[in-house]
């Protein structure tokens, strides 16, 4: 039996805003890995300290880690729209991530 295309599509996309030498970022990745094991999602990681990420650095330089939870149907993350997405900052549990995923999925339904 093969999985249907629907099963292969993820309804949520999580973008992790991170930086080097960030112990909270390492913990955030572990938390996201735990969630992904039970509830897969699209994932993207953005190092805000890279020269091409200055707009994200301006927003989150002192707040990493930050995750944006959005519908996978939405376009790429844009700094101008950061205030409109579901997000978690600093420390968060798998349960908090899943609750935000639920909110995004229910909004899309």
Backbone as JSON, one array per atom type, in Angstrom:
{
  "sequence": "XXXXXXXXXXXXXXXXXXXXXXXXXXXXXXXXXXXXXXXXXXXXXXXXXXXXXXXXXXXXXXXXXXXXXXXXXXXXXXXXXXXXXXXXXXXXXXXXXXXXXXXXXXXXX",
  "N": [[0.84, -1.17, 0.0], [0.54, 2.21, -0.81], [1.23, 5.48, 0.47], [-1.18, 8.09, 0.29], [-1.16, 11.11, -1.68], [-2.08, 13.19, -0.12], [-1.42, 12.37, 2.48], [1.29, 12.67, 2.37], [1.67, 15.35, 2.35], [2.33, 18.15, 4.37], [0.54, 20.0, 6.76], [1.38, 22.15, 8.24], [3.97, 24.61, 8.47], [7.02, 25.14, 9.99], [9.2, 27.61, 10.94], [12.36, 28.12, 12.11], [14.1, 30.53, 13.8], [17.34, 31.24, 14.41], [20.68, 31.24, 15.85], [24.28, 31.02, 15.94], [26.01, 29.27, 18.59], [24.02, 29.19, 20.59], [22.42, 28.12, 23.25], [19.73, 27.86, 23.96], [18.63, 27.68, 21.45], [19.51, 25.18, 20.61], [18.08, 23.57, 22.39], [15.51, 24.24, 21.51], [15.53, 23.07, 18.96], [15.63, 20.38, 19.7], [13.14, 20.14, 20.95], [11.45, 20.65, 18.74], [12.13, 18.45, 17.19], [11.08, 16.39, 18.73], [8.34, 16.96, 18.49], [8.07, 16.66, 15.71], [8.45, 13.92, 15.42], [6.0, 12.82, 16.14], [4.2, 14.32, 14.77], [4.61, 15.28, 11.81], [5.99, 18.07, 9.96], [6.58, 20.81, 7.67], [9.85, 22.19, 7.55], [12.04, 24.87, 8.19], [15.1, 26.5, 8.68], [16.51, 29.49, 9.81], [19.38, 31.31, 10.03], [19.83, 34.06, 11.75], [22.02, 35.7, 11.89], [23.43, 35.69, 9.56], [24.7, 37.53, 6.77], [22.8, 38.01, 4.72], [20.41, 37.98, 6.05], [19.55, 40.29, 7.38], [17.15, 41.71, 7.88], [15.65, 39.91, 9.4], [17.4, 39.67, 11.55], [17.24, 42.23, 12.63], [14.69, 42.09, 13.71], [14.75, 39.86, 15.52], [17.18, 39.65, 16.94], [17.77, 39.69, 19.72], [16.07, 37.82, 20.7], [16.21, 35.12, 20.03], [15.79, 31.6, 20.55], [13.26, 31.73, 18.0], [10.17, 30.61, 16.81], [8.14, 30.43, 13.94], [4.91, 29.47, 13.23], [3.08, 28.38, 10.64], [0.68, 28.02, 7.98], [1.35, 25.52, 5.57], [0.5, 26.15, 3.12], [0.77, 28.83, 2.79], [2.82, 31.56, 1.57], [6.39, 32.24, 1.39], [8.16, 33.14, 4.42], [8.0, 36.48, 5.54], [9.6, 39.35, 6.79], [8.02, 41.64, 7.15], [5.52, 40.65, 7.69], [5.66, 39.39, 10.08], [4.36, 39.95, 12.49], [1.86, 38.88, 12.19], [1.82, 36.12, 12.27], [1.54, 32.92, 13.98], [3.55, 32.4, 16.79], [6.32, 31.33, 18.83], [8.61, 32.02, 21.45], [11.94, 31.88, 22.8], [11.75, 29.77, 25.26], [9.96, 26.78, 24.94], [7.5, 24.2, 25.02], [6.86, 20.85, 23.71], [4.09, 20.51, 23.76], [3.12, 23.13, 23.68], [3.95, 23.89, 21.13], [2.46, 22.1, 19.55], [-0.12, 22.99, 20.2], [-0.15, 25.52, 18.99], [0.15, 24.68, 16.36], [-2.29, 23.36, 16.05], [-4.0, 25.58, 16.2], [-3.3, 26.96, 13.86], [-4.0, 25.05, 11.9], [-6.76, 24.81, 12.38], [-7.6, 27.35, 11.73], [-7.15, 27.34, 9.03], [-8.98, 25.49, 8.16]],
  "CA": [[0.0, 0.0, 0.0], [1.29, 3.46, -0.88], [0.51, 6.6, 1.08], [-1.77, 9.03, -0.66], [-0.48, 12.41, -1.76], [-2.55, 13.97, 1.03], [-0.65, 11.98, 3.65], [2.66, 13.14, 2.22], [1.7, 16.8, 2.5], [2.26, 18.63, 5.75], [-0.34, 21.16, 6.81], [2.06, 23.27, 8.91], [5.38, 24.89, 8.24], [7.65, 25.8, 11.13], [10.47, 28.26, 10.63], [13.14, 28.37, 13.33], [15.08, 31.61, 13.7], [18.38, 30.8, 15.32], [22.02, 31.81, 15.7], [25.33, 30.13, 16.43], [26.34, 29.3, 20.02], [22.79, 29.54, 21.31], [21.97, 26.89, 23.91], [18.27, 27.78, 23.86], [18.33, 27.23, 20.08], [19.72, 23.73, 20.62], [16.92, 23.01, 23.09], [14.36, 24.41, 20.62], [15.63, 22.04, 17.92], [15.25, 19.11, 20.33], [11.69, 20.2, 21.13], [10.84, 20.49, 17.43], [12.35, 17.06, 16.78], [10.1, 15.6, 19.47], [7.05, 17.2, 17.85], [8.1, 16.09, 14.36], [8.33, 12.46, 15.52], [4.59, 12.44, 16.25], [3.37, 15.17, 13.92], [5.54, 15.89, 10.86], [5.71, 19.41, 9.44], [7.66, 21.39, 6.87], [10.78, 22.86, 8.45], [13.07, 25.73, 7.63], [15.91, 27.14, 9.72], [17.14, 30.72, 9.34], [20.41, 31.87, 10.91], [19.61, 35.5, 11.63], [23.29, 36.43, 11.89], [24.01, 35.69, 8.22], [24.57, 38.87, 6.17], [21.58, 38.15, 3.91], [19.22, 37.91, 6.92], [19.56, 41.48, 8.25], [15.79, 42.09, 8.32], [15.29, 39.02, 10.51], [18.25, 40.02, 12.68], [16.65, 43.43, 13.23], [13.5, 41.68, 14.48], [14.91, 38.81, 16.52], [18.56, 39.49, 17.42], [17.84, 39.43, 21.16], [14.95, 36.95, 21.06], [16.34, 33.73, 19.57], [15.14, 31.12, 19.34], [11.87, 32.08, 17.7], [9.58, 29.8, 15.75], [6.89, 30.83, 13.3], [4.09, 28.34, 12.82], [2.21, 28.9, 9.6], [0.17, 27.01, 7.05], [2.28, 25.21, 4.48], [-0.09, 26.74, 1.9], [1.17, 30.23, 2.73], [4.09, 31.81, 0.9], [7.6, 32.34, 2.22], [8.13, 34.05, 5.56], [8.45, 37.84, 5.26], [9.71, 40.13, 8.04], [6.92, 42.6, 7.25], [4.31, 39.95, 8.14], [5.99, 38.62, 11.29], [3.4, 40.19, 13.58], [0.6, 38.21, 11.9], [1.92, 34.66, 12.35], [1.64, 32.3, 15.3], [4.97, 32.24, 17.1], [6.79, 31.06, 20.19], [9.96, 32.55, 21.63], [12.82, 31.5, 23.91], [11.54, 28.41, 25.76], [8.62, 26.28, 24.67], [7.36, 22.75, 25.15], [6.19, 20.21, 22.58], [2.64, 20.75, 23.87], [2.86, 24.5, 23.2], [4.12, 23.88, 19.67], [1.3, 21.42, 18.98], [-1.28, 23.86, 20.36], [-0.07, 26.53, 17.92], [-0.13, 23.97, 15.1], [-3.75, 23.17, 16.03], [-4.62, 26.87, 15.9], [-3.06, 27.23, 12.43], [-4.79, 24.11, 11.11], [-8.18, 25.14, 12.54], [-7.82, 28.6, 11.0], [-7.15, 26.98, 7.61], [-10.1, 24.59, 7.85]],
  "C": [[0.89, 1.24, 0.0], [0.52, 4.56, -0.18], [-0.04, 7.52, 0.01], [-0.97, 10.33, -0.65], [-0.85, 13.26, -0.55], [-1.73, 13.63, 2.27], [0.78, 12.49, 3.58], [2.79, 14.65, 2.37], [1.57, 17.17, 3.97], [1.4, 19.89, 5.78], [0.32, 22.37, 7.47], [3.5, 23.39, 8.45], [5.9, 25.61, 9.48], [9.0, 26.33, 10.68], [11.14, 28.59, 11.95], [14.17, 29.45, 13.03], [16.09, 31.39, 14.8], [19.67, 31.58, 15.09], [23.03, 30.82, 16.27], [25.53, 30.32, 17.93], [25.16, 29.73, 20.89], [22.24, 28.25, 21.95], [20.45, 26.75, 23.89], [17.84, 27.31, 22.46], [18.5, 25.72, 19.96], [18.54, 23.03, 21.28], [15.67, 23.12, 22.21], [14.36, 23.36, 19.52], [15.24, 20.67, 18.47], [13.73, 19.04, 20.51], [10.98, 19.98, 19.8], [11.01, 19.07, 16.9], [11.35, 16.13, 17.46], [8.72, 15.74, 18.84], [7.0, 16.51, 16.49], [7.93, 14.57, 14.38], [6.87, 12.01, 15.58], [3.68, 13.2, 15.29], [4.25, 15.91, 12.91], [5.04, 17.23, 10.31], [6.85, 19.82, 8.52], [8.54, 22.19, 7.82], [11.77, 23.69, 7.67], [13.79, 26.4, 8.8], [16.59, 28.36, 9.11], [18.11, 31.2, 10.41], [20.36, 33.38, 10.75], [20.9, 36.31, 11.59], [23.98, 36.41, 10.52], [23.76, 37.06, 7.58], [23.27, 39.06, 5.37], [20.29, 38.16, 4.75], [19.11, 39.13, 7.84], [18.16, 41.88, 8.72], [15.33, 41.21, 9.48], [16.13, 39.33, 11.74], [17.69, 41.26, 13.39], [15.45, 43.09, 14.1], [13.84, 40.82, 15.7], [16.31, 38.67, 17.12], [18.64, 39.12, 18.9], [16.74, 38.48, 21.63], [15.11, 35.5, 20.66], [16.36, 32.76, 20.74], [13.7, 31.62, 19.23], [11.4, 31.08, 16.66], [8.31, 30.48, 15.25], [6.18, 29.56, 12.9], [3.05, 28.88, 11.86], [1.68, 27.74, 8.77], [1.19, 26.76, 5.96], [1.76, 25.76, 3.15], [0.31, 28.2, 1.72], [2.51, 30.36, 2.03], [5.24, 31.86, 1.9], [7.4, 33.33, 3.36], [8.68, 35.41, 5.13], [8.52, 38.62, 6.57], [8.54, 41.09, 8.24], [5.64, 41.97, 7.8], [4.52, 39.19, 9.44], [4.98, 38.8, 12.41], [2.1, 39.42, 13.38], [0.64, 36.69, 12.04], [1.9, 34.19, 13.81], [3.12, 32.08, 15.58], [5.17, 31.89, 18.56], [8.23, 31.54, 20.26], [10.62, 31.93, 22.85], [12.65, 30.04, 24.33], [10.11, 27.99, 25.48], [8.64, 24.76, 24.7], [6.74, 22.16, 23.88], [4.68, 20.47, 22.58], [2.28, 22.15, 23.37], [2.97, 24.58, 21.68], [2.9, 23.24, 19.02], [0.03, 22.26, 19.11], [-1.3, 24.95, 19.29], [-0.33, 25.9, 16.56], [-1.63, 23.75, 14.96], [-4.44, 24.46, 15.62], [-4.47, 27.22, 14.42], [-3.93, 26.33, 11.57], [-6.28, 24.43, 11.2], [-8.53, 26.42, 11.8], [-7.92, 28.31, 9.5], [-8.38, 26.18, 7.21], [-11.35, 25.34, 7.43]]
}
